[in-house]
Amino acid sequence: MTNPAPIDDVSIGGDGIRLGQFVKFAGLLDSGGNVKEAIIDGYVLVNGEVDRRRGRQLQIGDVVSFEGRRVRVCP
């Protein structure tokens, strides 16, 4: 059994942020086009589940995963 990747905390300076914005802000991907494709193609997980909505409103404590990296939304 493998251990999941460690979780990095990323402070957003507020209460919420949209998934597409957070993926780019957290440095998981560099361009908005790549973010859009990765989310639509189902490569981005939110709290362990695929979510294909770039506009999904994330909340404090949500964990976003992409290509083995996990980041948590922090205030």
N, CA and C of each residue as an Amber inpcrd file, in Angstrom:
protein
   225
   0.8500000  -1.1880000   0.0000000   0.0000000   0.0000000   0.0000000
   0.8850000   1.2370000   0.0000000   0.5830000   2.1900000  -0.8700000
   1.3760000   3.4090000  -0.9420000   0.7200000   4.5110000  -0.1290000
   1.5540000   5.3720000   0.4010000   1.0540000   6.5260000   1.1500000
   0.6720000   7.6160000   0.1780000  -0.4290000   8.3270000   0.4520000
  -0.7840000   9.4470000  -0.4290000   0.2580000  10.5550000  -0.3230000
   0.2930000  11.3850000  -1.3430000   1.2240000  12.5100000  -1.3490000
   0.9300000  13.4320000  -0.1700000   1.9660000  14.0680000   0.3770000
   1.7140000  15.0440000   1.4470000   0.8740000  16.1970000   0.9240000
   0.2140000  16.8670000   1.8380000  -0.6540000  17.9830000   1.4630000
   0.0590000  19.2970000   1.7580000   0.1240000  20.1650000   0.7450000
   0.6570000  21.5120000   0.9240000  -0.5130000  22.4530000   1.1760000
  -0.3490000  23.3750000   2.0960000  -1.3780000  24.3730000   2.3760000
  -1.1290000  25.6090000   1.5120000  -2.1880000  26.1050000   0.8730000
  -2.1010000  27.3130000   0.0430000  -3.1180000  28.3170000   0.5680000
  -2.6180000  29.4440000   1.0380000  -3.4850000  30.4860000   1.5840000
  -4.0700000  31.3250000   0.4520000  -5.3970000  31.4620000   0.4700000
  -6.0670000  32.2440000  -0.5750000  -6.4320000  33.6410000  -0.0970000
  -6.2480000  33.9110000   1.1960000  -6.5180000  35.2470000   1.7210000
  -7.9880000  35.6090000   1.7540000  -8.8540000  34.6220000   1.8310000
 -10.2870000  34.8900000   1.8700000 -11.0570000  33.6290000   2.2200000
 -12.3500000  33.6410000   1.9090000 -13.2090000  32.5210000   2.2810000
 -13.3730000  31.4790000   1.1820000 -13.2490000  31.8540000  -0.0680000
 -13.4890000  30.9190000  -1.1530000 -12.8020000  31.3370000  -2.4290000
 -12.6750000  30.3650000  -3.3420000 -12.0370000  30.6000000  -4.6340000
 -12.5780000  29.5430000  -5.5930000 -12.6150000  29.8470000  -6.8670000
 -13.0960000  28.8840000  -7.8550000 -11.9860000  27.8770000  -8.1890000
 -12.3970000  26.6770000  -8.5540000 -11.4540000  25.5910000  -8.8070000
 -10.4140000  25.9660000  -9.8500000 -10.8410000  26.4970000 -10.9830000
  -9.8940000  26.8600000 -12.0350000  -8.8810000  27.8870000 -11.5780000
  -9.3380000  28.8650000 -10.8300000  -8.4370000  29.8940000 -10.3090000
  -7.4450000  29.2880000  -9.3240000  -7.9350000  28.3890000  -8.4790000
  -7.0700000  27.8080000  -7.4450000  -5.9910000  26.9150000  -8.0410000
  -6.3340000  26.1340000  -9.0510000  -5.3370000  25.2470000  -9.6650000
  -4.1690000  26.0750000 -10.2000000  -4.4620000  27.1890000 -10.8280000
  -3.4040000  28.0630000 -11.3470000  -2.6890000  28.7970000 -10.2020000
  -3.4500000  29.3340000  -9.2520000  -2.8840000  30.0760000  -8.1280000
  -1.9380000  29.2060000  -7.2940000  -2.3050000  27.9370000  -7.1170000
  -1.4950000  27.0170000  -6.3060000  -0.2710000  26.5100000  -7.0620000
  -0.1870000  26.8260000  -8.3620000   0.9690000  26.4210000  -9.1510000
   0.9080000  24.9900000  -9.6590000  -0.2840000  24.3980000  -9.6450000
  -0.4110000  23.0400000 -10.1670000  -0.2740000  23.0290000 -11.6820000
  -0.7300000  24.0920000 -12.3270000  -0.5720000  24.3030000 -13.7690000
  -0.2940000  25.7800000 -14.0090000   0.3780000  26.0770000 -15.1180000
   0.8040000  27.4570000 -15.3740000  -0.1600000  28.2890000 -16.2130000
  -0.8810000  27.6660000 -17.1350000  -1.7220000  28.4660000 -18.0170000
  -3.1980000  28.1350000 -17.8320000  -4.0220000  29.1330000 -18.0790000
  -5.4570000  28.9470000 -17.9620000  -5.9930000  27.8960000 -18.9210000
  -5.4070000  27.8110000 -20.1160000  -5.8280000  26.8110000 -21.0900000
  -5.5550000  25.4020000 -20.6040000  -4.3730000  25.2080000 -20.0040000
  -4.0330000  23.8910000 -19.4590000  -4.9250000  23.5350000 -18.2820000
  -5.2490000  24.5310000 -17.4580000  -6.1420000  24.3090000 -16.3170000
  -7.5060000  23.8420000 -16.8290000  -8.0380000  24.5510000 -17.8170000
  -9.3420000  24.2070000 -18.3710000  -9.3520000  22.7720000 -18.8900000
  -8.3510000  22.3970000 -19.6760000  -8.2810000  21.0510000 -20.2330000
  -8.1760000  19.9880000 -19.1450000  -7.3070000  20.2060000 -18.1610000
  -7.1000000  19.2220000 -17.1010000  -8.3790000  18.9840000 -16.3050000
  -9.1050000  20.0600000 -16.0250000 -10.3560000  19.9250000 -15.2630000
 -11.4180000  19.2200000 -16.1010000 -11.6080000  19.6540000 -17.3360000
 -12.6280000  19.0540000 -18.2040000 -12.3320000  17.5760000 -18.4710000
 -11.0410000  17.2370000 -18.6100000 -10.6620000  15.8480000 -18.8910000
 -10.6910000  14.9610000 -17.6500000 -10.9660000  15.5440000 -16.4730000
 -11.1180000  14.7530000 -15.2600000  -9.8280000  14.4200000 -14.5340000
  -8.7680000  15.1790000 -14.7850000  -7.4870000  14.9160000 -14.1260000
  -7.3430000  15.6070000 -12.7720000  -8.2580000  16.5110000 -12.4630000
  -8.2010000  17.2520000 -11.2000000  -9.2460000  16.6690000 -10.2500000
  -8.8040000  16.3710000  -9.0320000  -9.6950000  15.8390000  -8.0040000
  -9.9260000  16.8800000  -6.9300000 -11.1420000  16.9100000  -6.4020000
 -11.4750000  17.7650000  -5.2650000 -11.9650000  16.8420000  -4.1590000
 -11.2490000  16.8380000  -3.0550000 -11.5730000  15.9540000  -1.9260000
 -11.6910000  14.5040000  -2.3860000 -10.7880000  14.0960000  -3.2880000
 -10.7200000  12.7140000  -3.7320000 -11.6630000  12.3280000  -4.8480000
 -12.4480000  13.2610000  -5.3700000 -13.4080000  12.9580000  -6.4260000
 -13.2040000  13.8870000  -7.6230000 -13.4020000  13.3390000  -8.8180000
 -13.3020000  14.1430000 -10.0430000 -14.4070000  15.1960000 -10.0310000
 -14.0260000  16.4200000 -10.3700000 -15.0140000  17.4870000 -10.5420000
 -14.6270000  18.2530000 -11.7970000 -15.4990000  18.2390000 -12.7860000
 -15.1980000  18.8480000 -14.0800000 -15.7100000  20.2780000 -14.2100000
 -16.0360000  20.9100000 -13.0930000 -16.5590000  22.2840000 -13.1210000
 -15.4550000  23.2690000 -12.7270000 -14.9340000  24.0170000 -13.6900000
 -13.9070000  25.0190000 -13.3800000 -14.4200000  26.0530000 -12.4050000
 -15.7140000  26.3400000 -12.4740000 -16.3090000  27.3620000 -11.6290000
 -16.7400000  26.8770000 -10.2610000 -16.4610000  25.6240000  -9.9300000
 -16.8450000  25.1150000  -8.6140000 -16.2310000  25.9960000  -7.5350000
 -17.0430000  26.4010000  -6.6000000 -16.5700000  27.2460000  -5.5050000
 -15.9380000  26.3570000  -4.4390000 -14.6390000  26.5180000  -4.2320000
 -13.9430000  25.7660000  -3.1950000 -14.1080000  26.4750000  -1.8590000
 -14.0460000  25.7110000  -0.8050000 -14.1540000  26.2410000   0.5470000
 -12.8650000  25.9470000   1.3090000 -12.6600000  26.6470000   2.4010000
 -11.5050000  26.4080000   3.2580000 -11.5150000  24.9360000   3.6710000
 -10.3690000  24.2820000   3.5360000 -10.2320000  22.8800000   3.9200000
 -10.3530000  21.9040000   2.7640000 -10.8740000  22.3450000   1.6080000
 -10.9470000  21.4590000   0.4530000  -9.5380000  21.0970000  -0.0060000
  -9.3640000  19.8580000  -0.4680000  -8.0650000  19.3880000  -0.9580000
  -8.1850000  19.1220000  -2.4520000  -7.3070000  19.7600000  -3.2280000
  -7.2860000  19.6180000  -4.6820000  -6.0430000  18.8170000  -5.0520000
  -6.2350000  17.7980000  -5.9170000  -5.1330000  16.9260000  -6.3270000
  -4.9620000  16.9590000  -7.8370000  -3.6950000  16.9310000  -8.2680000
  -3.3700000  16.8610000  -9.6880000  -1.9870000  16.2580000  -9.8340000
  -1.8910000  15.1920000 -10.6170000  -0.6150000  14.5260000 -10.9190000
   0.2250000  14.2640000  -9.6750000  -0.3850000  13.7020000  -8.6560000
   0.3450000  13.3120000  -7.4610000   0.5840000  14.4130000  -6.4450000
   0.2100000  15.6280000  -6.7800000   0.3450000  16.7470000  -5.8340000
  -0.9900000  17.0380000  -5.2050000  -0.9930000  17.3160000  -3.8970000
  -2.2280000  17.6540000  -3.1960000  -2.0330000  18.9820000  -2.4710000
  -3.0060000  19.8670000  -2.6370000  -2.9480000  21.1700000  -1.9770000
  -4.2900000  21.4380000  -1.2840000  -4.2000000  22.0160000  -0.1070000
  -5.3980000  22.3250000   0.6750000  -5.6520000  23.8170000   0.6550000
  -6.9150000  24.2010000   0.5040000  -7.3310000  25.6070000   0.5180000
  -7.3090000  26.0840000   1.9630000  -6.5240000  27.1230000   2.2220000
  -6.4160000  27.7070000   3.5680000  -6.7420000  29.2040000   3.5080000
  -7.2170000  29.7470000   4.6350000  -7.5570000  31.1810000   4.6500000
  -6.3180000  32.0720000   4.5460000
